[in-house]
Amino acid sequence: MLDVTVVGSYTSSTDVGGYVGVGFTSEQARALFTDGENASSVAIRAEEGVDSGQLRDTIAAQYPDLTVSTGEEVKERLSEQLGTLLDFINYFFVAFGLIALLVGTFIIYNTFSMLVAQRLRELALLRAIGASRGQITRSVLAEAAVTGIVGSAIGVVAGFGLAQLIFMVLDAFDLGIPSGSLALTTSSVVVPLVLGFVVTLFSAWAPARRAGRVAPVQGMRVGAVATEAGGGMRTYVGVLAVIAGVALALIGTWQDTTKAGAITVGVGAAALIIGSFLVMPTLARPIAGGIGRVIGAPFGAVGKLAATNAGRNTRRTAATAFALTLGLTLVAAFGTLGATTKESISGIIDQDINADVVVQGVASQGPPVPLPGAIEQRIAGVDEVGEVAYLAFAFGLIGGEQQLISAAGGPVEELIDARVVDGSLQPEEDSLVVSRSVARDKGWTYGTTVPLVGPDGSEYTLRVTGVYEDSQVLGQFYIGSQMYEQLVPETLRTTFNVLVTPAEGYTSEQALEAVTAELADTPIAMVQNKQEYIDQQTGGVDQLLTIIYALLGLALVVAVLGIVNTLALSVIERRTEIGMLRAVGMQRSQVRRTINLESTQIAVFGALIGAAMGVYLGWAFVTVLAGSGLQMTTIPWGMIGIVLVCSAFVGVLASLWPAHRAAKTGPLEAITD
């Protein structure tokens, strides 16, 4: 620990996102962070009138072993690296945006289908007075075009406002996010407008064609005609797609490589989702109706009426439920993947680490910060501590390739339980201990010599003294502590983590307390017992899943709005029917209850189908990724059960406004319409 005196502060024109920079004098910085000869980087300013490129070439010619770049080249390289990272994040958000857009597609389709059904007489009269099929179709598409443009424009404004709100919240919680102004680029405005316009037209195309096929004679009919699910061909195609999807996902789990398996499962998932959409209208009457009878049983005749209503227009019921099905499929699949990842990490650490106490650097916004070098020696000097092993990292050219090289010290064989294939886990002075997959890929066997070039150009020869089964804890390969000390100057050495067992006669709790007290003056050191370390390692999975579930929640919100929209239009369509029921004695509370139950059974129907598909696809993807360290498939039944219960609640919530509107229907006014 170093005591310093603050003599000034500075500001930067660049957003640093919570980064804290401390400056030292040149002499003190060299003493603290270098060995007096080596440095990680050097910044040079050219004299006035000297071109930066010319200066770069001059220095590069004098120091051919160093990488020399101009300031502009460094900025471009950093910008590309940041762009690569942000591209991944952007792809992530775009994927979920497309999911929400797909869900919205079904809502738009449902809405225009019902609007066409409600205006059947109007459209027929227009045909009777001379309007052509093309004109009717184009009029509906024109409505869709205006709706798409207006809705997309509102969405762009709302999205920008939401982004601003998110940044305000992150800043309020002091999460270290840069506070620069949001960039409203041309693409961020034009792409949503064009995409929303195209999707709306695409969704309204089928209802518009249906409107164009209305015959003039239909203007004589009273009331709207419900459109049932399509013919048997739709169902047959859907069944074949479902079978193909299930089979492809299963075949994907049998592939030898992860890439081939993932692609096969992905194709199977697409086929299964498309097939479920096509076959759900056929399933709506038996399944949704059965759910309705179970849910509605305590409500007598009202429950039976609600169950019947869900089966009257099976295509509408299926399209409304499918939006929720898609969301629940993703929730269950990601939930299975996340639960399996957590259990696998927990199992790996519990199985591979025999230590009772683990010490590593804090990890607030990324990987753990390195611990001071030789911290393991301080820990080993504590009376309550028995065995101490540690891991560190260095850079070098090994086997002709630039690599991040792990280094291990202490009784590695005692505290890390990896299965030995050949030789020993305990490194010697010139050892290279490698994993089985690296040994196979490189053609290394016990006794093979491997050249190593250090950061300063020094050359060494390593000998493979051990081969072990792939281990997440040990990584690809590691060297011994003696070689690490030769590669890295003392002032630049750091430690990644330290594994500790209690001394004889002491408990793990006593060792934990003693190590914590010893490192009290090292605030970046985080001392944990084994279970706390496991929880900390799996906490990142929980954070990622929270983000994924939040994004999926947006898609589910859109699905809920679809249920509200469908029920509201359904109430308008059935206005005369509701009026008749009110005229024969049905009370307003019974009307509301009917709509509530109808919405609930639609939501539960969609959720059950989605949960079943999600669990199956999650199992398939986890099985494919088994070679990447996912050891045991864990299905989060508790979470899925909670989601299903929440789906029923969502159904009730979505029906509140349509049910209130239906209950306000007057018997006489509705009958005379």
Wavefront OBJ file of the C-alpha trace (Angstrom):
o trace
v 0.000 0.000 0.000
v 1.264 3.447 -0.953
v 0.265 6.678 0.809
v -0.031 9.597 -1.622
v -0.943 13.257 -1.337
v -3.473 14.721 -3.758
v -1.930 17.897 -5.189
v -4.332 18.602 -8.036
v -7.140 17.342 -10.262
v -7.758 17.352 -13.986
v -10.593 17.000 -16.471
v -10.714 15.170 -19.768
v -12.521 16.119 -22.948
v -13.276 12.431 -23.476
v -16.041 10.525 -21.698
v -14.252 8.019 -19.472
v -17.274 6.116 -18.155
v -16.320 6.061 -14.489
v -12.596 5.439 -15.031
v -10.335 6.984 -12.364
v -6.889 8.103 -13.542
v -4.063 8.906 -11.124
v -0.889 10.600 -12.290
v 2.616 10.229 -10.824
v 5.882 11.912 -11.611
v 7.941 10.223 -14.291
v 10.523 8.967 -11.796
v 7.926 7.597 -9.365
v 5.941 5.921 -12.145
v 9.090 4.145 -13.370
v 9.886 2.990 -9.846
v 6.354 1.728 -9.198
v 5.371 0.161 -12.512
v 8.546 -0.801 -14.391
v 11.810 -2.551 -13.773
v 13.709 0.493 -15.019
v 14.288 -1.034 -18.453
v 10.952 -2.253 -19.807
v 7.613 -0.488 -20.306
v 4.331 -1.621 -21.829
v 4.052 1.404 -24.143
v 5.650 4.770 -24.851
v 3.871 7.892 -26.161
v 5.971 10.315 -28.237
v 5.117 13.787 -29.505
v 6.788 15.014 -32.685
v 8.518 18.351 -32.807
v 6.758 21.139 -34.613
v 6.963 20.657 -38.351
v 7.800 16.939 -38.184
v 5.288 14.633 -39.869
v 3.941 11.859 -37.607
v 4.393 9.240 -40.330
v 8.005 10.248 -40.841
v 8.655 10.042 -37.093
v 7.042 6.608 -36.969
v 9.217 5.283 -39.792
v 12.371 6.667 -38.196
v 11.648 5.031 -34.820
v 10.552 1.762 -36.461
v 13.828 1.593 -38.391
v 15.821 2.097 -35.195
v 13.748 -0.411 -33.177
v 12.658 -3.110 -35.659
v 11.426 -5.472 -32.907
v 8.846 -2.967 -31.624
v 5.446 -2.059 -33.031
v 5.399 1.665 -33.848
v 2.178 3.448 -34.806
v 1.021 7.021 -35.258
v -1.664 8.465 -32.995
v -4.205 8.259 -35.824
v -3.396 4.590 -36.430
v -3.822 3.823 -32.734
v -7.185 5.619 -32.684
v -8.353 3.736 -35.770
v -7.275 0.411 -34.274
v -9.040 1.118 -30.980
v -12.105 2.318 -32.857
v -12.201 -0.917 -34.862
v -11.871 -2.992 -31.698
v -14.655 -1.035 -30.028
v -16.734 -1.319 -33.183
v -16.306 -5.097 -33.179
v -17.533 -5.253 -29.582
v -20.459 -2.949 -30.286
v -21.321 -4.919 -33.436
v -21.904 -7.978 -31.271
v -24.066 -5.950 -28.885
v -25.933 -4.401 -31.801
v -26.593 -7.814 -33.336
v -27.879 -8.920 -29.947
v -30.329 -6.018 -29.724
v -31.319 -6.276 -33.382
v -32.187 -9.949 -32.885
v -34.589 -9.125 -30.073
v -35.949 -6.170 -32.026
v -36.774 -8.526 -34.881
v -38.485 -10.873 -32.420
v -40.686 -8.013 -31.208
v -41.299 -7.056 -34.843
v -42.340 -10.620 -35.666
v -44.743 -10.604 -32.743
v -46.103 -7.280 -33.970
v -46.637 -8.808 -37.405
v -49.255 -11.187 -36.034
v -50.969 -8.337 -34.202
v -51.200 -6.264 -37.398
v -52.467 -9.275 -39.319
v -55.106 -9.961 -36.682
v -56.199 -6.346 -36.590
v -56.704 -5.973 -40.333
v -58.386 -9.378 -40.568
v -60.976 -8.302 -38.008
v -61.393 -4.864 -39.560
v -62.131 -6.468 -42.919
v -64.625 -8.855 -41.286
v -66.406 -5.990 -39.510
v -66.649 -3.908 -42.698
v -67.924 -6.800 -44.784
v -71.231 -5.147 -45.685
v -69.525 -1.843 -46.452
v -67.026 -3.523 -48.763
v -69.785 -5.530 -50.463
v -71.786 -2.358 -51.107
v -68.723 -0.705 -52.619
v -68.378 -3.725 -54.914
v -72.089 -3.459 -55.774
v -71.769 0.148 -56.935
v -68.797 -0.608 -59.168
v -65.604 -0.759 -57.094
v -63.202 -3.343 -58.499
v -61.356 -5.972 -56.508
v -58.086 -4.157 -57.083
v -59.494 -0.884 -55.780
v -60.757 -2.524 -52.591
v -57.435 -4.262 -52.066
v -55.478 -1.066 -52.685
v -57.706 0.903 -50.298
v -56.944 -1.516 -47.455
v -53.227 -1.454 -48.286
v -53.333 2.355 -48.313
v -54.758 2.283 -44.789
v -51.948 -0.076 -43.806
v -49.346 2.213 -45.389
v -50.565 5.258 -43.454
v -50.740 3.200 -40.254
v -47.219 1.881 -40.816
v -45.698 5.321 -41.417
v -47.445 6.979 -38.463
v -46.779 4.057 -36.115
v -43.108 3.824 -37.127
v -42.615 7.565 -36.630
v -44.133 7.351 -33.149
v -41.921 4.343 -32.448
v -38.739 6.225 -33.441
v -39.606 9.147 -31.152
v -40.584 6.824 -28.302
v -37.417 4.731 -28.780
v -35.175 7.774 -28.626
v -36.961 8.949 -25.486
v -36.645 5.494 -23.916
v -32.912 5.402 -24.676
v -32.497 8.802 -23.048
v -34.432 7.572 -20.005
v -32.228 4.459 -19.740
v -29.079 6.577 -19.759
v -30.557 8.858 -17.104
v -31.323 5.861 -14.884
v -27.848 4.361 -15.390
v -26.280 7.704 -14.580
v -28.494 8.102 -11.486
v -27.235 4.759 -10.173
v -23.628 5.758 -10.955
v -22.901 2.712 -13.105
v -19.918 4.299 -14.856
v -21.603 4.777 -18.231
v -20.240 7.662 -20.360
v -22.601 10.611 -20.232
v -22.220 11.822 -23.804
v -25.238 12.883 -25.818
v -27.192 10.254 -27.727
v -26.426 10.082 -31.436
v -29.557 10.161 -33.589
v -28.098 8.934 -36.868
v -29.801 8.831 -40.232
v -29.884 5.028 -40.228
v -31.444 4.910 -36.740
v -34.373 6.930 -38.132
v -34.678 5.677 -41.703
v -34.293 1.931 -41.006
v -37.152 1.726 -38.433
v -39.411 3.858 -40.647
v -38.805 1.694 -43.712
v -38.961 -1.563 -41.742
v -42.202 -0.596 -39.990
v -43.766 0.473 -43.282
v -42.797 -2.740 -45.084
v -43.846 -5.027 -42.220
v -47.236 -3.341 -41.919
v -47.909 -3.700 -45.646
v -46.760 -7.322 -45.565
v -48.990 -8.119 -42.579
v -52.022 -6.446 -44.172
v -51.545 -8.077 -47.569
v -53.590 -11.230 -46.882
v -56.529 -9.347 -45.251
v -56.446 -6.846 -48.134
v -56.701 -9.633 -50.704
v -59.526 -11.154 -48.695
v -61.304 -7.804 -48.762
v -60.901 -7.628 -52.552
v -62.608 -11.011 -52.916
v -65.792 -9.890 -51.144
v -68.802 -10.501 -53.428
v -71.474 -7.769 -53.863
v -74.216 -10.173 -52.707
v -72.581 -10.354 -49.268
v -73.895 -6.862 -48.618
v -77.325 -8.419 -48.035
v -76.068 -10.520 -45.115
v -76.435 -9.312 -41.558
v -73.398 -9.306 -39.243
v -69.826 -10.263 -39.810
v -68.865 -13.686 -40.973
v -66.242 -15.374 -38.848
v -63.337 -16.768 -40.756
v -62.375 -20.256 -39.710
v -58.974 -21.832 -39.976
v -57.856 -22.682 -43.456
v -58.361 -26.022 -45.098
v -56.628 -29.260 -44.355
v -53.598 -28.395 -46.502
v -52.428 -25.771 -43.972
v -52.654 -28.327 -41.173
v -50.879 -31.033 -43.169
v -48.004 -28.682 -44.029
v -47.821 -27.593 -40.388
v -47.690 -31.165 -39.092
v -44.907 -32.026 -41.563
v -42.957 -28.911 -40.516
v -43.327 -29.784 -36.821
v -42.153 -33.362 -37.419
v -39.231 -32.110 -39.523
v -38.298 -29.549 -36.856
v -38.336 -32.102 -34.050
v -36.316 -34.555 -36.136
v -33.714 -31.978 -37.218
v -33.222 -30.772 -33.653
v -32.688 -34.381 -32.561
v -30.290 -35.076 -35.443
v -28.355 -31.922 -34.504
v -27.566 -33.414 -31.101
v -25.870 -36.356 -32.838
v -23.400 -34.260 -34.871
v -19.673 -34.555 -34.222
v -18.913 -30.818 -34.298
v -20.589 -28.022 -32.355
v -20.960 -25.821 -35.433
v -22.723 -28.478 -37.513
v -24.964 -29.405 -34.591
v -25.905 -25.794 -33.845
v -26.784 -25.115 -37.494
v -28.917 -28.262 -37.698
v -30.736 -27.455 -34.451
v -31.235 -23.856 -35.623
v -32.865 -25.017 -38.863
v -35.002 -27.433 -36.867
v -36.054 -24.627 -34.511
v -37.166 -22.469 -37.452
v -39.158 -25.376 -38.927
v -40.746 -26.152 -35.554
v -41.814 -22.539 -34.982
v -43.261 -22.185 -38.492
v -45.001 -25.542 -38.202
v -46.516 -24.641 -34.848
v -47.937 -21.448 -36.330
v -49.586 -23.412 -39.133
v -50.963 -26.182 -36.922
v -52.097 -24.102 -33.933
v -55.530 -23.234 -35.436
v -56.307 -26.955 -35.512
v -55.130 -27.314 -31.911
v -57.041 -24.247 -30.733
v -60.442 -25.893 -30.372
v -59.423 -29.064 -28.457
v -56.576 -27.559 -26.390
v -57.764 -23.986 -25.836
v -61.297 -25.257 -25.377
v -60.105 -27.875 -22.905
v -58.133 -25.256 -20.994
v -61.220 -23.058 -21.045
v -63.380 -25.817 -19.579
v -60.870 -26.411 -16.770
v -60.444 -22.715 -15.980
v -64.136 -21.971 -16.411
v -65.469 -24.947 -14.437
v -65.895 -22.957 -11.193
v -67.881 -20.292 -13.088
v -70.663 -22.504 -14.464
v -72.434 -21.347 -17.619
v -70.197 -18.285 -17.944
v -67.121 -20.535 -18.060
v -68.684 -22.788 -20.705
v -69.552 -19.757 -22.848
v -65.972 -18.460 -22.620
v -64.604 -21.881 -23.637
v -66.960 -21.953 -26.621
v -65.973 -18.442 -27.731
v -62.280 -19.379 -28.013
v -63.137 -22.142 -30.470
v -65.450 -20.098 -32.689
v -62.633 -18.546 -34.715
v -59.668 -20.818 -34.303
v -57.402 -18.901 -36.689
v -57.863 -15.704 -34.705
v -57.328 -17.539 -31.419
v -54.156 -19.190 -32.757
v -52.736 -15.976 -34.209
v -53.364 -14.130 -30.940
v -51.831 -16.928 -28.859
v -48.852 -17.412 -31.171
v -47.370 -14.039 -30.244
v -47.173 -15.289 -26.661
v -46.015 -18.722 -27.860
v -42.982 -17.224 -29.576
v -42.015 -15.234 -26.482
v -42.424 -18.203 -24.137
v -40.416 -20.432 -26.505
v -37.466 -18.081 -26.233
v -37.883 -17.632 -22.478
v -37.913 -21.401 -21.872
v -35.008 -22.035 -24.281
v -32.799 -19.312 -22.811
v -33.863 -20.323 -19.303
v -32.745 -23.900 -19.956
v -29.457 -22.704 -21.448
v -28.855 -20.331 -18.528
v -29.742 -22.861 -15.828
v -27.516 -25.469 -17.464
v -24.642 -22.999 -17.746
v -24.941 -22.093 -14.060
v -25.061 -25.712 -12.943
v -22.135 -26.600 -15.210
v -19.970 -23.755 -13.888
v -20.895 -24.677 -10.341
v -20.143 -28.340 -10.973
v -16.813 -27.611 -12.665
v -15.592 -25.377 -9.848
v -16.854 -27.715 -7.137
v -15.231 -30.699 -8.828
v -11.957 -29.136 -10.013
v -11.043 -26.918 -7.053
v -10.154 -28.574 -3.747
v -9.429 -25.295 -1.952
v -11.592 -23.940 0.882
v -10.686 -20.279 0.309
v -10.226 -18.447 -2.996
v -8.628 -15.004 -3.335
v -8.973 -12.969 -6.527
v -9.298 -9.342 -7.601
v -12.581 -7.469 -7.571
v -14.623 -7.605 -10.769
v -17.082 -4.714 -10.866
v -17.515 -4.117 -14.615
v -15.434 -6.869 -16.233
v -12.865 -9.579 -15.490
v -11.182 -9.562 -12.062
v -8.372 -7.042 -11.694
v -4.925 -8.623 -11.206
v -3.690 -8.991 -7.658
v -0.262 -7.666 -6.622
v 2.604 -10.003 -7.374
v 3.849 -12.197 -4.509
v 0.530 -11.815 -2.652
v 0.534 -15.605 -2.372
v 3.638 -15.381 -0.191
v 1.831 -13.102 2.258
v -1.096 -15.514 2.378
v 1.190 -18.530 2.868
v 2.726 -16.811 5.898
v -0.593 -16.761 7.800
v -0.641 -19.305 10.629
v -4.153 -20.566 9.843
v -3.206 -21.283 6.204
v -1.957 -24.667 5.014
v -1.448 -25.297 1.292
v -1.350 -22.355 -1.166
v -1.465 -22.589 -4.960
v -1.828 -19.710 -7.387
v -2.303 -18.831 -11.045
v -0.730 -15.936 -12.961
v -0.527 -14.822 -16.603
v 2.221 -13.724 -18.985
v 2.511 -13.006 -22.704
v 4.932 -14.628 -25.113
v 5.471 -16.482 -28.365
v 4.964 -20.165 -27.686
v 5.310 -22.588 -30.554
v 5.635 -19.567 -32.872
v 2.247 -18.076 -31.887
v 1.515 -15.077 -29.661
v -0.269 -16.456 -26.603
v -1.572 -15.517 -23.194
v 0.334 -18.016 -21.057
v -0.931 -19.265 -17.709
v 1.544 -19.919 -14.912
v 0.886 -22.069 -11.857
v 2.759 -22.251 -8.567
v 2.417 -24.192 -5.346
v 0.926 -27.683 -4.937
v -1.192 -27.631 -8.103
v -1.921 -31.366 -7.935
v -3.288 -31.017 -4.418
v -5.629 -28.061 -4.920
v -6.754 -28.529 -8.546
v -8.410 -31.820 -9.376
v -7.863 -32.345 -13.109
v -7.576 -35.837 -14.586
v -4.010 -36.555 -15.710
v -3.609 -38.247 -19.099
v 0.196 -38.422 -19.056
v 2.955 -37.113 -16.811
v 2.093 -34.807 -13.914
v 0.134 -31.627 -13.202
v 2.965 -30.270 -11.047
v 5.163 -28.050 -13.271
v 8.960 -28.120 -13.145
v 11.414 -25.331 -13.951
v 11.137 -25.706 -17.736
v 7.717 -27.395 -17.832
v 4.816 -26.914 -20.168
v 1.691 -28.722 -18.960
v -1.004 -28.841 -21.662
v -4.626 -29.870 -22.054
v -5.517 -32.911 -24.094
v -7.182 -30.928 -26.902
v -4.163 -28.613 -27.312
v -1.793 -31.590 -27.260
v -3.890 -33.246 -29.969
v -4.127 -30.134 -32.151
v -0.431 -29.235 -31.846
v 0.876 -32.793 -32.006
v 2.565 -32.405 -28.594
v 3.200 -35.458 -26.444
v 5.012 -36.098 -23.185
v 8.639 -35.017 -23.633
v 8.046 -32.766 -26.662
v 10.175 -29.587 -26.626
v 8.442 -26.301 -27.427
v 10.211 -22.947 -28.078
v 9.172 -19.928 -26.018
v 10.068 -16.286 -26.749
v 9.478 -13.815 -23.925
v 8.182 -10.225 -24.247
v 11.762 -8.892 -24.189
v 12.913 -11.293 -26.934
v 14.612 -13.794 -24.643
v 14.392 -17.401 -25.857
v 13.658 -20.513 -23.808
v 12.937 -24.176 -24.455
v 10.029 -25.806 -22.655
v 9.400 -29.519 -22.260
v 5.925 -31.045 -22.080
v 5.831 -32.755 -18.677
v 2.103 -33.308 -18.342
v -1.111 -33.725 -20.316
v -4.515 -33.386 -18.646
v -8.146 -33.671 -19.642
v -9.558 -30.283 -20.689
v -10.148 -28.155 -17.602
v -11.946 -24.815 -17.361
v -9.836 -23.939 -14.316
v -6.392 -24.696 -15.780
v -7.182 -23.522 -19.313
v -5.243 -24.633 -22.388
v -1.742 -24.909 -20.909
v 0.478 -23.456 -18.203
v 4.108 -23.059 -17.193
v 5.770 -23.177 -13.780
v 6.423 -20.307 -11.406
v 10.188 -20.362 -12.076
v 9.702 -19.767 -15.798
v 7.097 -17.078 -15.063
v 9.614 -15.203 -12.920
v 12.122 -15.292 -15.780
v 9.555 -13.966 -18.274
v 8.093 -11.150 -16.179
v 10.123 -8.510 -14.273
v 9.376 -8.366 -10.557
v 7.668 -4.969 -10.696
v 5.284 -6.177 -13.433
v 4.266 -9.489 -11.876
v 0.637 -9.999 -10.928
v -1.403 -12.897 -9.607
v -4.752 -13.975 -11.038
v -6.055 -15.947 -8.075
v -4.859 -17.834 -5.010
v -6.247 -21.146 -3.741
v -5.965 -21.831 -0.011
v -6.617 -24.741 2.376
v -6.622 -24.345 6.172
v -3.655 -25.515 8.219
v -4.020 -28.626 10.344
v -6.142 -27.897 13.392
v -7.947 -24.929 11.814
v -11.316 -24.751 10.084
v -12.017 -23.183 6.702
v -13.898 -20.351 8.463
v -10.859 -19.555 10.589
v -8.598 -19.586 7.530
v -11.044 -17.290 5.711
v -11.078 -14.799 8.581
v -7.294 -14.872 8.921
v -6.658 -14.290 5.198
v -9.257 -11.511 5.154
v -7.486 -9.805 8.069
v -4.080 -10.209 6.427
v -5.284 -8.581 3.179
v -7.268 -5.801 4.845
v -4.806 -3.249 3.410
v -5.334 -4.596 -0.134
v -8.828 -3.368 -1.097
v -8.787 -4.976 -4.539
v -8.380 -8.461 -3.009
v -11.647 -10.349 -2.644
v -11.469 -13.250 -0.146
v -14.247 -15.835 -0.508
v -15.074 -19.337 0.579
v -15.666 -21.912 -2.124
v -19.444 -21.446 -2.301
v -19.150 -17.655 -2.428
v -16.655 -18.028 -5.263
v -19.074 -20.298 -7.141
v -21.919 -17.806 -6.635
v -19.723 -14.966 -7.857
v -18.696 -16.880 -10.984
v -22.302 -17.790 -11.836
v -23.522 -14.260 -11.070
v -22.484 -13.147 -14.545
v -24.876 -15.700 -16.040
v -27.692 -14.278 -13.912
v -26.902 -10.760 -15.109
v -26.900 -11.846 -18.740
v -30.172 -13.734 -18.295
v -31.705 -10.684 -16.630
v -30.862 -8.603 -19.692
v -32.208 -11.298 -22.021
v -35.426 -11.654 -20.033
v -35.855 -7.866 -19.982
v -35.548 -7.757 -23.769
v -37.889 -10.721 -24.151
v -40.251 -8.906 -21.798
v -40.602 -6.180 -24.421
v -41.730 -8.825 -26.913
v -44.193 -10.190 -24.346
v -45.541 -6.676 -23.778
v -46.215 -6.473 -27.509
v -47.934 -9.877 -27.291
v -50.132 -8.629 -24.441
v -51.085 -5.584 -26.496
v -52.040 -8.021 -29.247
v -54.419 -9.843 -26.897
v -55.926 -6.515 -25.822
v -56.324 -5.459 -29.438
v -57.893 -8.742 -30.534
v -60.350 -8.849 -27.646
v -61.326 -5.198 -28.141
v -62.072 -5.777 -31.814
v -63.818 -9.040 -30.949
v -66.095 -7.179 -28.540
v -67.009 -4.719 -31.298
v -67.636 -7.589 -33.701
v -69.892 -9.377 -31.187
v -71.725 -6.270 -30.056
v -75.122 -7.583 -31.197
v -74.508 -10.969 -29.573
v -73.478 -9.372 -26.279
v -76.569 -7.164 -26.437
v -78.770 -10.251 -26.864
v -77.119 -11.904 -23.849
v -77.700 -8.773 -21.811
v -81.336 -8.714 -22.973
v -81.994 -12.256 -21.735
v -80.589 -11.477 -18.287
v -76.805 -11.695 -18.389
v -75.328 -9.287 -15.860
v -72.468 -6.890 -16.547
v -70.183 -8.749 -14.124
v -70.890 -11.972 -16.023
v -70.001 -10.296 -19.338
v -66.729 -9.089 -17.851
v -65.994 -12.520 -16.421
v -66.642 -14.155 -19.800
v -64.102 -11.889 -21.528
v -61.611 -12.408 -18.671
v -61.839 -16.194 -18.967
v -61.647 -16.103 -22.761
v -58.457 -14.034 -22.620
v -56.940 -16.235 -19.927
v -57.449 -19.459 -21.851
v -55.926 -17.917 -25.002
v -52.875 -16.773 -23.025
v -52.408 -20.122 -21.268
v -52.879 -21.978 -24.574
v -50.103 -19.956 -26.210
v -47.863 -20.231 -23.144
v -48.179 -24.033 -22.903
v -47.246 -24.531 -26.561
v -44.345 -22.084 -26.200
v -43.037 -23.672 -23.007
v -43.085 -27.146 -24.569
v -41.191 -25.996 -27.666
v -38.758 -23.909 -25.617
v -37.832 -26.775 -23.299
v -37.219 -29.119 -26.237
v -35.135 -26.594 -28.201
v -33.253 -25.588 -25.050
v -32.387 -29.235 -24.393
v -31.216 -29.646 -27.998
v -28.950 -26.573 -27.921
v -27.504 -27.540 -24.532
v -26.750 -31.046 -25.803
v -24.994 -29.595 -28.850
v -22.891 -27.325 -26.611
v -21.860 -30.181 -24.315
v -18.390 -30.102 -25.862
v -17.984 -26.480 -24.744
v -18.241 -27.346 -21.072
v -21.988 -27.690 -20.490
v -21.980 -30.944 -18.594
v -25.525 -31.496 -17.359
v -28.869 -30.408 -18.800
v -30.886 -28.474 -16.237
v -34.467 -27.493 -17.045
v -35.752 -24.649 -14.845
v -39.156 -26.165 -14.100
v -39.800 -23.702 -11.300
v -39.195 -20.694 -13.538
v -41.327 -22.193 -16.316
v -44.150 -22.851 -13.849
v -43.989 -19.265 -12.638
v -44.106 -18.021 -16.233
v -47.182 -20.140 -16.955
v -48.949 -18.765 -13.886
v -47.938 -15.256 -14.927
v -49.369 -15.963 -18.386
v -52.774 -16.599 -16.830
v -52.416 -13.336 -14.914
v -51.380 -11.595 -18.144
v -54.539 -12.933 -19.784
v -56.697 -11.410 -17.054
v -54.775 -8.134 -17.200
v -55.058 -7.905 -20.977
v -58.809 -8.402 -20.827
v -59.633 -5.666 -18.306
v -60.299 -2.872 -20.773
v -62.086 -5.018 -23.428
v -64.183 -6.631 -20.658
v -65.112 -3.234 -19.236
v -66.108 -2.058 -22.708
v -68.176 -5.196 -23.321
v -69.967 -4.814 -19.975
v -71.053 -1.291 -20.957
v -72.919 -2.620 -23.996
v -76.598 -1.621 -23.781
v -79.095 -4.364 -24.750
v -81.439 -2.211 -26.842
v -78.725 -0.205 -28.634
v -76.785 -3.337 -29.543
v -79.813 -5.218 -30.846
v -80.942 -2.315 -33.029
v -77.488 -1.834 -34.621
l 1 2 3 4 5 6 7 8 9 10 11 12 13 14 15 16 17 18 19 20 21 22 23 24 25 26 27 28 29 30 31 32 33 34 35 36 37 38 39 40 41 42 43 44 45 46 47 48 49 50 51 52 53 54 55 56 57 58 59 60 61 62 63 64 65 66 67 68 69 70 71 72 73 74 75 76 77 78 79 80 81 82 83 84 85 86 87 88 89 90 91 92 93 94 95 96 97 98 99 100 101 102 103 104 105 106 107 108 109 110 111 112 113 114 115 116 117 118 119 120 121 122 123 124 125 126 127 128 129 130 131 132 133 134 135 136 137 138 139 140 141 142 143 144 145 146 147 148 149 150 151 152 153 154 155 156 157 158 159 160 161 162 163 164 165 166 167 168 169 170 171 172 173 174 175 176 177 178 179 180 181 182 183 184 185 186 187 188 189 190 191 192 193 194 195 196 197 198 199 200 201 202 203 204 205 206 207 208 209 210 211 212 213 214 215 216 217 218 219 220 221 222 223 224 225 226 227 228 229 230 231 232 233 234 235 236 237 238 239 240 241 242 243 244 245 246 247 248 249 250 251 252 253 254 255 256 257 258 259 260 261 262 263 264 265 266 267 268 269 270 271 272 273 274 275 276 277 278 279 280 281 282 283 284 285 286 287 288 289 290 291 292 293 294 295 296 297 298 299 300 301 302 303 304 305 306 307 308 309 310 311 312 313 314 315 316 317 318 319 320 321 322 323 324 325 326 327 328 329 330 331 332 333 334 335 336 337 338 339 340 341 342 343 344 345 346 347 348 349 350 351 352 353 354 355 356 357 358 359 360 361 362 363 364 365 366 367 368 369 370 371 372 373 374 375 376 377 378 379 380 381 382 383 384 385 386 387 388 389 390 391 392 393 394 395 396 397 398 399 400 401 402 403 404 405 406 407 408 409 410 411 412 413 414 415 416 417 418 419 420 421 422 423 424 425 426 427 428 429 430 431 432 433 434 435 436 437 438 439 440 441 442 443 444 445 446 447 448 449 450 451 452 453 454 455 456 457 458 459 460 461 462 463 464 465 466 467 468 469 470 471 472 473 474 475 476 477 478 479 480 481 482 483 484 485 486 487 488 489 490 491 492 493 494 495 496 497 498 499 500 501 502 503 504 505 506 507 508 509 510 511 512 513 514 515 516 517 518 519 520 521 522 523 524 525 526 527 528 529 530 531 532 533 534 535 536 537 538 539 540 541 542 543 544 545 546 547 548 549 550 551 552 553 554 555 556 557 558 559 560 561 562 563 564 565 566 567 568 569 570 571 572 573 574 575 576 577 578 579 580 581 582 583 584 585 586 587 588 589 590 591 592 593 594 595 596 597 598 599 600 601 602 603 604 605 606 607 608 609 610 611 612 613 614 615 616 617 618 619 620 621 622 623 624 625 626 627 628 629 630 631 632 633 634 635 636 637 638 639 640 641 642 643 644 645 646 647 648 649 650 651 652 653 654 655 656 657 658 659 660 661 662 663 664 665 666 667 668 669 670 671 672 673
